[in-house]
């Protein structure tokens, strides 16, 4: 397992879903504290980093403020999955569905 730095961009509104998917990839359960930490870092200084076990995720606001620049430092075994997650969350803008009322 050699270290690998994977870079890409995602839509800002996809950050929570991206981190959740990345957590699945590296077998880490992203919780509300992780999300709060990275969101506070973004609000305070335009960027930040969190550790998901042995994987480090650096996030910064892109010059196109709708996008986030992402750098994932992880092992090469999950390179393809991380690249796929970056591609999905860059090309598709996710929306939360309103809960249905019965």
Backbone as a ProteinNet text record, in pm:
[ID]
protein_1_A
[PRIMARY]
XXXXXXXXXXXXXXXXXXXXXXXXXXXXXXXXXXXXXXXXXXXXXXXXXXXXXXXXXXXXXXXXXXXXXXXXXXXXXXXXXXXXXXXXXXXXXXXXXXXXXX
[TERTIARY]
84.3	0	88.6	92.8	170.5	76.5	125.3	40.2	10.7	-104.3	-149.7	-223.1	-191.5	-263.1	-352.6	-481.7	-580.8	-651.3	-653.5	-712.4	-829.4	-924.1	-1038.8	-1123	-1239.6	-1334.1	-1472.1	-1549.7	-1689.4	-1774	-1904.4	-1996.6	-2003.5	-2009.2	-2013.2	-2128.5	-2243.8	-2360.6	-2347	-2247.5	-2224.9	-2123.4	-2073.4	-1965.3	-2003.2	-2117.2	-2156.9	-2170.1	-2233.9	-2250	-2114.5	-2025.2	-1892.4	-1815.5	-1817.7	-1744.7	-1802.5	-1934.1	-1997.5	-1951.8	-1953.9	-1909.4	-1761.4	-1680.8	-1538.4	-1518.3	-1597.5	-1591.5	-1620.4	-1720.8	-1751.4	-1631.4	-1567.6	-1454	-1339	-1311.7	-1196.5	-1237.1	-1363.3	-1415	-1410.1	-1462.3	-1468.7	-1608.9	-1665.9	-1800.2	-1791.2	-1820.8	-1820.2	-1939.3	-1912.7	-2021.5	-2041.6	-2138.2	-2170.5	-2053.2	-1970.4	-1852.9	-1754.6	-1733.5	-1645.2	-1699.3	-1829.4	-1891.7	-1886	-1912	-1906.8	-1765.2	-1666.2	-1526.5	-1488.7	-1517	-1478.2	-1559.3	-1688.3	-1769.2	-1720.4	-1684.6	-1631.3	-1499.8	-1412.6	-1286.2	-1311.1	-1408.3	-1439.5	-1491.7	-1578	-1634.3	-1529.7	-1439.5	-1338.6	-1226.9	-1179.8	-1062.6	-1062.4	-1172.1	-1178.4	-1124.5	-1084	-1033.9	-1001.8	-981	-947.9	-920.3	-895.7	-864.8	-923.7	-959.9	-1002.3	-934.4	-917.8	-860.2	-972	-976.3	-1067.7	-979.8	-948.4	-851.4	-719.1	-671.7	-543.8	-552.4	-669	-690.1	-710.3	-641.9	-658.8	-729.1	-831.9	-907.2	-888	-832.6	-816.4	-920.4	-988.8	-1096.2	-1070.1	-1084.2	-1072.9	-1173.4	-1212.4	-1309.7	-1238.7	-1294.9	-1242.6	-1273.2	-1201.8	-1230.7	-1373.4	-1425.6	-1567.9	-1632.8	-1689.4	-1728.8	-1836.2	-1889	-1984	-1911.1	-1778.1	-1698.8	-1603.9	-1566.6	-1464	-1349.7	-1227.2	-1109.9	-1086.2	-1064.7	-1049	-913.9	-842.2	-720.2	-732.5	-724.4	-739	-605.4	-547.4	-421.6	-456.5	-445.6	-488.6	-396.6	-429.9	-345.2	-391.1	-300.4	-325.9	-433.7	-462.5	-564	-702.7	-730.8	-864.2	-864.7	-757.9	-746.2	-865.5	-900.1	-1008.6	-1141.9	-1169	-1294.8	-1301.3	-1189.8	-1186.7	-1203.9	-1135.7	-1151.1	-1294.6	-1357.8	-1497.7	-1587.6	-1566.4	-1646.4	-1627.6	-1505.2	-1480.4	-1554.2	-1550.4	-1618.1	-1768.6	-1826	-1971.4	-2014.1	-1943.4	-1986.2	-1945.6	-1871.3	-1840	-1941.5	-1988.3	-2075.3	-2223.8	-2259.6	-2401	-2422	-2514.4	-2545.6	-2659.7	-2629	-2729	-2818.3	-2941.5	-3035.1	-3097.3	-3118.2	-3185.9	-3336.2	-3395.3	-3539.4	-3614.3	-3721.3	-3807.1	-3876.1	-3888.5	-3955.5	-4103	-4153.4	-4293.3	-4380.3	-4492	-4586	-4701.7	-4746.4	-4860.2	-4982.2
-118.4	0	124.5	190.5	313.4	432.8	542.5	661.3	723	786.9	843.1	973.2	1080.3	1206.9	1220.5	1227.8	1235.1	1369.7	1445.2	1579.5	1588.8	1675.1	1699.5	1811.2	1828.2	1929.9	1868.1	1921.3	1880.2	2005.1	1990.7	2099.7	2116.4	2239.4	2264.8	2192.6	2193	2131.9	1980.3	1920.8	1776.3	1734.8	1829.7	1797.9	1687.5	1699.1	1599.1	1460.2	1453.3	1323.5	1268.2	1354.8	1310.2	1252.5	1324.2	1275.3	1143.7	1130.3	1004.3	891.1	914	811.3	779	881.5	858.3	776.6	804.5	725.3	578.1	551.4	412.4	348.2	424.1	370.6	331.1	414.1	389.2	326.6	279.9	211.1	300.7	421.8	517.6	575.9	586.5	642.2	792.6	872.6	1018.4	1057.4	1134.4	1174.6	1326.3	1372.5	1515.7	1601.1	1549.6	1625.4	1647.4	1544.7	1558.8	1665.2	1658.4	1753.5	1895.7	1909.4	2041.4	2099.2	2015.2	2058.3	2114.7	2040.8	2086	2206.9	2211.6	2328.9	2453.7	2440.4	2555	2602.9	2508.8	2545.8	2622.2	2578	2646.6	2787.4	2800	2931.7	3024.9	2970.8	3053.4	3098.9	3009.5	3047.4	3001.5	2947.6	2906.1	2767.4	2695.7	2560.1	2490.6	2361.3	2283.7	2139.9	2061.1	1919.7	1836.7	1714.2	1618.7	1485.3	1407.6	1273.8	1171.3	1080.5	967.6	844.1	809	702.6	737.8	658.6	684.2	772	828.1	911.3	1055.4	1148	1290.1	1355.1	1434.5	1505.6	1654.7	1722.8	1868	1929.6	2030.4	2095.7	2244.8	2307.3	2452.9	2505.5	2630.6	2692.2	2732.8	2692.8	2722.9	2868	2923.9	3061.1	3071.9	2963.1	2954.7	2903.6	2992.2	2958.7	2850.4	2805.7	2694.1	2560.7	2563.2	2441.6	2438.8	2318.8	2298	2220.4	2260	2183	2077.4	1955.7	1843	1776.3	1743.3	1662.9	1551	1428.6	1311.7	1238.7	1230.6	1158.7	1023.6	918.4	786.3	680.9	554.9	450.1	419.2	367.6	345	239.2	155.9	51.8	107.9	229.4	287.6	401.9	414.1	524.3	530.1	419	417.6	458.4	410.1	443.4	592.1	647.2	789.8	875.1	837.8	912.3	905.8	791.3	777.8	867.6	868.4	954.3	1101.5	1143.2	1281.9	1313.2	1221.3	1242.3	1253.8	1164.6	1167.2	1297.7	1336.8	1454.3	1584.9	1578.6	1696.6	1713.3	1601.5	1608.6	1608.4	1564.9	1560.4	1645.1	1740.8	1823.8	1757.5	1708.6	1637.7	1735.5	1694.1	1771.9	1680.7	1733.8	1656.9	1658.6	1542.7	1531.9	1571.1	1647.2	1679.7	1551.1	1533.7	1412.7	1417.6	1304	1297.4	1284	1349.6	1343.1	1255.2	1169.7	1084	1126
0	0	0	-112.8	-118.7	-110	-52.5	-39.6	-175.7	-185.8	-311.6	-282.4	-356.2	-344.1	-465.9	-441.8	-548.4	-536.4	-646.3	-643.5	-739.2	-704.9	-791.4	-735	-793.7	-749.1	-737.7	-644.3	-630.3	-611.9	-633	-602.8	-450.9	-405.5	-260.4	-192.7	-254.7	-189.6	-178.1	-245.1	-238.6	-132.5	-54.3	39.6	138	200.3	300.3	237.4	121.4	53.4	8.4	-39.2	-80.7	38.2	150.7	268.7	319.1	311.1	351.2	260.3	129.5	34.4	54.4	76.2	100.7	227.5	329	451.2	424.4	340.9	304.7	236	146.8	70.1	162.8	264.1	352.2	485.4	493.4	613.4	737	722.7	832.6	835.9	952.6	966	993.1	890.9	904.9	990.8	1097.4	1186.7	1182.1	1259.2	1260.9	1308.2	1398.6	1444.2	1329.7	1247	1130.1	1035.1	1007.8	916.5	972	1100.4	1164	1157.8	1182.4	1179.5	1042.8	937.1	803.7	761.1	795.3	761.5	834.1	961.5	1036.5	976.3	937.6	873.7	743.9	666.1	540.7	567.3	667.3	699.3	758.4	839.8	906.5	813.7	728.4	651	507.1	460.4	321.6	293.7	398.1	376.1	505.3	494.2	613	577.1	677.7	656.1	769.6	736.4	838.4	810.1	916.2	903.4	917.5	823.4	828.8	842.3	964.4	992	926.7	830.6	766.1	642.7	616.4	498.6	542.5	475.8	503.9	386.2	417	314.7	337.7	237.5	242	150.2	201	126.8	126.4	9.8	2	-99.6	-80.6	-169.8	-298.8	-410.4	-542.1	-578.3	-676.8	-720.7	-774.4	-832	-864.6	-736.5	-658.2	-520.6	-510.4	-621.7	-616.7	-603.7	-625.6	-624.5	-505.5	-467.2	-365.6	-429.2	-398.4	-438.2	-331.2	-374.1	-282.8	-309.7	-203.9	-213.4	-110.3	-156.8	-70.3	-66.7	52.1	72.1	134.1	54.9	98.8	37.4	54.8	-4	-146.3	-225.4	-367.1	-392.8	-294.9	-312.7	-340.6	-295.2	-313.3	-414.9	-491.2	-588.1	-683.7	-744.9	-843.2	-781.2	-658.8	-594	-557.3	-509.6	-473.8	-598.8	-707.2	-832.2	-883.4	-870.5	-911.7	-827.3	-695.8	-607.6	-645.3	-671.1	-712.4	-842.4	-936.9	-1065	-1046.8	-968.8	-946.6	-880.5	-773	-697.5	-764.5	-874.3	-955.1	-1067.7	-1122.7	-1239.6	-1207.5	-1089.3	-1051.2	-927.7	-937.2	-821.7	-746.1	-626.9	-548.2	-474.2	-452.6	-373.7	-269.6	-152.3	-48.8	-80.1	-68.5	-92.5	34	15.3	128.8	173	301.7	349.2	309.3	272.9	232.3	355.6	350.5	463.6	424.6	515.4	484.9	560.1
[MASK]
++++++++++++++++++++++++++++++++++++++++++++++++++++++++++++++++++++++++++++++++++++++++++++++++++++++

